[in-house]
């Protein structure tokens, strides 16, 4: 039966809008946190346009592969694994199995670090990113602090492939190594050490979102009974690498606010240790300055 649109011509987007609406409902029913965004992003990916260009897709161009992508997301496979890309600040990164998908929360961590480095009276600041993963932090620092010298350290060979892929053609130096023993040749010279390390307690495994628990590498998620084992190691590495007055910036879980600054205490050679909130006003990262003798 032909519908009466009151003399109006139906939009050429009518089929796509209908499919996106159905996909949104399916993703919402599956517990996906951002169903509308993900449904639109998948439609844009499958049709090789940007989300803001979905209006260009006409009914005759609708790609049935869209439902294959929706089914994968419905099963809680990360959106970024399906599209093969992750957006971080001004970057578009390649990601997939074997590497931690960068989260929006980390953008505020990097923003603080960029402002801190810009405020330093240093012509070519030396920056080290520990537990680099996709290289998101290192690449953002290099892009937004143009004269910086940036080193990215990653232990996992699987993740390192993504680090190198994303850093190709940039001035970020990529190193295969352990964050707890990295770059001894830079001891006492670094202006800023930054890290988004693993920090989830092993006891919290069952409460982790399926996208992370079932797809992100365990090495990038879990760190001992209280989640702070790697951060304790990074404290020692940062103190070794930093020049006097240099800064360390470490992301942590919002439930660990107040605990991490105590790791960077005066007895260990630090000053100005403090916690900082994310955009939701939850404690998200700690900073400290290496004390000057």
Secondary structure as UniProt FT lines:
FT   TURN            6..7
FT   TURN            12..13
FT   HELIX           14..29
FT   TURN            30..31
FT   TURN            33..34
FT   HELIX           35..46
FT   TURN            47..48
FT   HELIX           51..56
FT   HELIX           59..61
FT   HELIX           65..74
FT   TURN            75..76
FT   HELIX           79..83
FT   STRAND          85..88
FT   TURN            89..90
FT   STRAND          91..94
FT   TURN            97..98
FT   HELIX           105..118
FT   STRAND          126..130
FT   TURN            133..134
FT   HELIX           136..144
FT   TURN            146..147
FT   STRAND          149..154
FT   HELIX           157..167
FT   TURN            168..169
FT   STRAND          173..176
FT   TURN            179..180
FT   HELIX           184..186
FT   TURN            187..189
FT   STRAND          190..195
FT   HELIX           202..207
FT   HELIX           210..213
FT   TURN            214..215
FT   HELIX           218..220
FT   HELIX           229..241
FT   STRAND          242..251
FT   HELIX           254..256
FT   TURN            257..259
FT   HELIX           260..263
FT   HELIX           266..268
FT   STRAND          270..277
FT   TURN            279..280
FT   STRAND          283..290
//
